[in-house]
Amino acid sequence: MVKDIKLNNPKFISTGPNARILQLQDKDIQMNPEADQNNWIFSDFDRTFDLLAKITGSKRAGYDIFGHSAGGQILHRLALFHPASKAERIVAANAGFYTLPSFSKPPPMGMEGTGVRKEQLSQILGEQLTILLGEEDNSDAAGGTLLHTPLIDKQGKNRFARGRNFFRTGLEISKSEQLQFGWKLQSVPRTGHDFARMAEVAAQLLYP
């Protein structure tokens, strides 16, 4: 969705064996929007599905999809920016930060100027989107790389808080706009930034 990204004056800090934080000022993040939506990644999921369905002779009309961490960032945005995809159920786990379904803020915090219309909110908020969160993915030492800027930190100081804020924002908008709400929020006890455990739980949710 963006190109020509530049991170000026980045500050990386190790906070654990497999964890670090990236500290930036919001003004130090520079990027240009990708105006051509055909170049966005979201349509690639449908194209991959169509190719596999053709090769295998599958009659399935849609697919389920799971992503963790950076994959969770991509997939919650799939629900926001490509609600007409063939994804039937989306599970986005432990994303680092979120784009909110708001038309008053530009990316990466909101959807202003992206070409998505407010009329699509009904479809977006009606998606079968599950936000899956490890309850112990709640500190800078939980694992992976976590971005901190003053603006992004308003979503919460850790992935667990940011995921709950994203879900709550969608719920509040659905109520104010009187729209059906299809999102779900699921937390995983005694689990941090652990892709294997989160994948196991996602599989149980999708295919009990």
C-alpha positions in Angstrom: 0.0 0.0 0.0 3.0 2.3 0.4 6.4 2.6 -1.3 9.7 4.4 -0.9 9.7 3.8 2.8 12.5 5.6 4.8 13.0 5.2 8.5 15.2 8.1 9.7 17.2 7.8 13.0 15.9 4.3 13.9 16.8 3.1 17.4 16.9 -0.7 17.8 17.0 -2.0 21.4 17.4 -5.6 22.3 14.9 -6.6 25.1 15.3 -10.3 25.2 16.9 -13.3 23.4 14.5 -13.1 20.5 13.0 -9.7 21.1 13.8 -6.1 20.3 12.0 -2.8 19.9 12.3 -0.2 17.2 11.9 3.4 18.5 11.1 6.2 16.1 9.5 9.6 16.1 6.5 9.7 13.8 8.1 12.4 11.7 11.0 10.1 11.0 8.8 7.7 9.1 8.5 8.7 5.5 6.6 6.9 2.7 4.6 7.5 -0.4 1.2 5.9 -1.0 0.9 3.3 -3.8 -2.0 4.7 -5.7 -2.6 1.7 -8.0 -4.5 -0.8 -5.9 -3.6 -3.6 -8.3 -0.1 -3.4 -6.8 -1.4 -4.0 -3.3 -0.7 -7.5 -1.9 -4.3 -8.3 -1.0 -5.4 -9.5 -4.4 -2.5 -12.0 -4.5 -4.3 -14.2 -2.0 -7.3 -14.7 -4.3 -5.0 -15.2 -7.3 -3.0 -17.9 -5.4 -6.3 -19.6 -4.4 -7.7 -19.5 -7.9 -4.4 -21.1 -9.2 -4.4 -23.9 -6.7 -8.1 -24.6 -7.2 -7.6 -24.9 -10.9 -4.5 -27.2 -10.5 -6.2 -29.5 -8.0 -9.7 -29.4 -9.5 -11.2 -28.1 -6.2 -14.7 -26.8 -6.3 -14.2 -24.6 -3.2 -15.3 -21.0 -3.7 -13.3 -19.5 -0.9 -10.5 -20.1 1.6 -9.6 -19.7 5.3 -6.4 -17.9 6.1 -4.2 -17.4 9.2 -1.3 -15.0 9.8 0.9 -14.3 12.8 2.8 -11.2 13.7 3.7 -9.5 10.4 1.2 -11.9 8.9 -1.4 -10.7 11.3 -0.7 -7.1 10.2 -1.3 -8.1 6.6 -4.5 -10.1 7.3 -6.3 -7.6 9.4 -5.7 -5.1 6.6 -7.0 -7.7 4.1 -10.3 -7.5 5.9 -10.2 -3.7 5.8 -8.9 -3.0 2.3 -10.2 -6.0 0.3 -13.4 -7.0 2.0 -14.6 -8.5 -1.3 -11.9 -11.1 -1.3 -12.6 -14.9 -1.4 -11.4 -15.3 2.2 -14.2 -16.8 4.2 -12.6 -16.7 7.6 -9.5 -14.6 8.6 -7.5 -15.2 11.7 -5.0 -12.4 12.4 -2.7 -13.1 15.4 -0.4 -11.0 17.5 -0.1 -8.1 15.0 2.4 -5.4 15.9 0.1 -2.5 15.3 -3.2 -1.9 13.5 -4.8 0.2 10.8 -8.1 1.4 12.3 -11.4 1.4 10.3 -11.4 5.2 10.5 -11.8 7.6 7.6 -10.4 10.6 9.6 -6.8 9.4 9.7 -4.4 8.5 6.9 -2.4 5.3 6.7 -0.9 3.6 8.5 -3.2 4.5 11.4 -6.4 5.0 9.3 -8.0 4.6 5.9 -8.3 8.2 4.8 -7.4 8.7 1.2 -6.9 5.0 0.4 -9.8 4.7 -2.0 -11.9 2.6 0.4 -15.3 4.2 0.8 -17.3 4.6 4.0 -20.1 2.7 2.2 -17.9 -0.4 2.5 -17.9 -0.3 6.3 -20.9 -2.7 6.4 -18.9 -5.3 4.5 -15.7 -4.6 6.4 -17.2 -4.8 9.9 -19.3 -7.8 8.8 -16.2 -9.9 7.9 -15.5 -13.2 9.7 -12.3 -11.8 11.2 -10.9 -13.2 14.4 -8.3 -11.2 16.3 -6.2 -13.8 18.1 -4.0 -12.6 20.9 -1.5 -14.2 23.2 -2.2 -12.9 26.7 1.5 -12.8 27.5 2.4 -10.9 24.3 2.2 -7.9 26.6 5.8 -6.6 26.9 8.7 -5.5 24.9 10.5 -8.8 25.8 7.7 -11.1 24.5 9.5 -11.7 21.2 9.8 -10.4 17.6 10.3 -6.7 16.8 7.8 -4.2 18.1 7.5 -0.6 16.8 7.1 2.3 19.2 6.2 5.8 18.1 4.2 8.4 20.0 1.2 8.0 17.6 1.3 4.2 17.4 1.7 3.9 21.2 -1.8 5.5 21.6 -3.1 2.1 20.4 -1.4 0.5 23.4 2.1 -0.2 24.6 2.2 -3.9 23.6 0.6 -6.3 21.1 -2.1 -7.6 23.5 -3.3 -4.1 24.3 -3.2 -2.9 20.6 -5.2 -5.9 19.5 -7.9 -5.3 22.1 -8.0 -1.6 21.1 -8.5 -2.5 17.4 -11.3 -4.9 18.2 -13.0 -2.4 20.5 -12.7 0.4 17.9 -14.5 -1.8 15.3 -17.2 -2.7 17.8 -17.8 0.9 18.7 -18.0 2.0 15.1 -20.4 -0.8 14.3 -22.7 0.3 17.1 -22.5 4.0 16.2 -23.2 3.2 12.5 -25.8 0.5 13.4 -24.0 -2.1 11.4 -23.8 -5.9 11.9 -20.5 -6.8 13.5 -18.8 -10.1 12.5 -15.4 -9.8 14.2 -14.4 -12.0 17.1 -11.7 -11.5 19.8 -10.0 -14.6 21.2 -7.1 -14.6 23.7 -4.8 -17.5 24.4 -3.7 -17.9 28.1 0.0 -18.5 29.0 1.1 -17.6 25.4 3.3 -14.8 24.2 4.7 -14.1 20.7 4.7 -17.8 19.8 3.7 -18.5 16.2 3.6 -22.3 16.7 1.2 -22.2 19.6 -1.0 -19.5 18.0 -1.2 -21.6 14.8 -2.3 -24.6 16.8 -5.1 -22.5 18.4 -6.1 -21.0 15.1 -6.4 -24.5 13.6 -8.6 -25.6 16.5 -10.8 -22.5 16.0 -11.2 -23.1 12.3 -11.4 -26.9 12.2 -12.6 -28.2 15.6 
